Amino acid sequence: MLIAEVGCNHKGEMEIAHELIKMASVFCQVDVIKFQKRTNRELLSPQEYDRPHPNPHNSYGETYGQHRDFLEFDVNQHRQLKEWCEHFEVEYSTSVWDLTAAQEMVQLSPKLLKVPSACNVDFEMAGFLCDSFAGEIHVSMGMSTRAEESKIVEFYEKKGRGKDLVIYACTSGYPVPFEDLGLYEIRRLIEDYGTNVKAVGFSGHHLGIAADIAALALGATVFERHFTLDRTWRGTDHAASLEPDGMRRLARDLRSVGKGLTYKSEEILPIEKVQREKLKRKVNG
C-alpha cells in the first residue's frame, strides 16, 4: 500500500487539493491519499497559538495558530475531498491530531485513519478510535521510546484492535538525512510486534525513493510519503515531499521490486530451461 500524504501541502486551497488528488491517483497510481485534521484551539495552548511561527518564511498567518487555521479544512470540505477521491477511485484518509478531529473524521467512515507520531500516546483519542471507528488505525512511532511503543501496541491489543493496527517505523524530521533513517527499525518492529499487529510500515521524510525500496526489502508493506506539486512552495513539509514524477516512480518501483521479493518456485525456472540447454556446460562432468 502506498499512501500519498498531502497533509497541509494544499496551502489551504481546495482547488490545489483537488489537483493533488487527481495527480496522485491518475498519474502516480497511489493507493491512498491522506490529509490531516486538527482542532487548533484544542491542540495548542494559548501561548502556542499566539506565538509567531518559528520559521516566518513558511507561515500563512501572523501567529502559529493563525497559520494552522489558514491551512485547516472543515468537515464539509473533508467530505468533498473524500468524494473527489472516490471519483478518482483512490482511498481517502486523514491524520487526526486531537479528540475532536477524530470524532469529526470518524463520521466520514474512511477505510483508515492515521495517528501521527506527535499524538501516539494520546490514549484518550486512541480509546475513542478503538471504540468508535471500524476501520484500520495507523500509528507512526517517530520520536517514541521503546517503552512507549510497547505501551501503544499493548493498548490497542487490550482494546481488541491489534489486528486492525498498522505501525510505522519513522524518524520525525523534515527532511531526514539518510544516516538518521534507521531502516533496521523496520526489522526490529516486525520481530517485536509482527504477530501482534496487522502490518508494519515505513513513513519516510527523506529525499528520493531509494530508501523506500530498501524498506520494502526489509519487510515493510505500507509506505507513506509526503506529496506536493512543487517542493519550492511555502510551508515546512514541501522540502521533504515527493513531486508527481517522484511519487509515480516510487509507486512503479515498489510494485516491480515487490514482485521480485520471492524465492524461485522451482530450482530451474521455465525461463531458464531454454538457456540451460543452450549455455550450461559440463552438466555431467
C-alpha positions, -999 to +999 in steps of 0.1 A: +000+000+000+014+034-010+000+065+007+005+099-007+004+122+023-009+156+012-012+168+048-015+206+045+005+208+012-027+221-004-018+256+011-054+259+023-069+259-012-094+233-022-085+237-059-049+227-052-062+198-030-083+186-060-053+188-083-032+168-058-059+141-056-061+139-094-024+138-099-017+113-072-044+089-083-043+092-121-006+099-128+011+085-098-012+055-092-011+055-054-035+036-033-044+061-006-044+100-004-041+113+031-049+147+045-049+159+082-074+173+107-066+194+137-087+214+162-061+241+168-076+257+199-078+222+215-044+211+203-025+242+211-021+261+244-029+299+242+008+305+243+015+282+215-014+296+194-003+332+199+034+328+193+050+336+160+057+308+135+092+295+142+100+300+105+082+331+093+090+324+057+068+293+059+039+309+078+004+316+064-006+338+094+008+363+119+008+337+147+014+300+146-023+294+154-035+316+126-011+298+103-026+264+113-061+278+110-054+290+074-043+255+064-073+237+081-103+223+061-136+219+079-157+187+080-177+195+048-145+202+029-131+169+040-164+153+029-157+169-005-122+156-005-134+121+001-159+124-028-132+135-051-110+105-040-139+082-047-144+098-081-108+090-090-110+055-074-085+061-047-089+057-009-093+089+011-078+091+046-066+117+071-044+120+101-062+131+133-044+152+158-069+155+187-101+140+200-124+165+183-107+159+150-111+122+155-148+125+163-153+145+132-134+123+108-150+091+121-183+105+107-168+101+072-161+063+076-128+062+057-110+028+053-082+040+076-073+069+099-038+078+110-024+088+144+007+109+138+039+104+159+032+136+178-001+121+192+006+084+195+004+084+233-029+103+234-047+074+248-080+093+252-081+098+214-068+062+208-096+048+230-122+067+211-109+054+178-108+018+192-144+021+204-160+042+176-140+036+144-144+003+125-115+008+100-078+004+102-059+025+127-024+035+116+001+048+141+036+063+135+063+055+160+085+085+154+101+103+184+090+075+206+108+054+232+107+016+230+087+016+263+062+039+246+060+016+215+052-013+238+026+006+257+009+017+224+007-018+209-004-032+242-032-006+245-046-015+211-044-052+218-063-048+251-090-030+232-092-059+208-079-038+179-044-053+174-052-068+141-066-035+128-033-017+138-006-007+114+025+007+130+052+027+111+089+029+115+096+067+113+121+093+121+104+127+127+124+153+108+118+174+076+138+163+057+157+134+074+193+128+064+200+092+054+221+085+084+191+091+106+166+069+088+172+038+110+159+014+084+167-016+105+140-004+129+116-019+104+131-053+110+130-047+148+093-037+148+085-068+128+104-090+152+089-074+182+053-068+171+048-086+137+024-112+152+005-086+173-004-061+146-018-061+111+013-047+094+045-028+098+050+002+075+076+029+068+068+066+070+096+084+053+106+121+054+138+117+034+149+127-001+145+105-031+130+070-033+159+046-028+153+042+010+117+031+004+128+002-018+153-008+010+124-006+034+104-029+012+132-054+012+134-052+050+097-062+053+076-030+053+043-034+035+028+000+039+046+031+027+038+068+034+054+097+017+046+134+017+033+146-016+033+181-033+031+196-067+061+218-061+088+213-035+097+250-035+063+261-022+060+279+011+055+255+040+075+232+062+066+199+046+072+206+009+110+201+010+105+166+024+078+157-001+079+139-035+067+158-066+044+139-090+072+122-110+089+111-079+057+096-065+050+079-098+084+063-099+081+052-063+047+035-070+062+018-101+094+006-083+076-006-051+053-028-073+080-040-096+105-049-068+077-064-047+071-089-074+107-100-072+109-104-035+102-142-036+121-175-037+122-193-070+092-216-074+114-242-090+151-250-088+153-242-125+126-219-138+110-223-172+126-191-183+160-206-175+154-240-191+159-229-227+191-210-217+203-240-197+200-262-228+220-237-248+245-224-224+251-248-194+285-265-197+298-298-182+265-307-166+275-343-165+312-336-158 
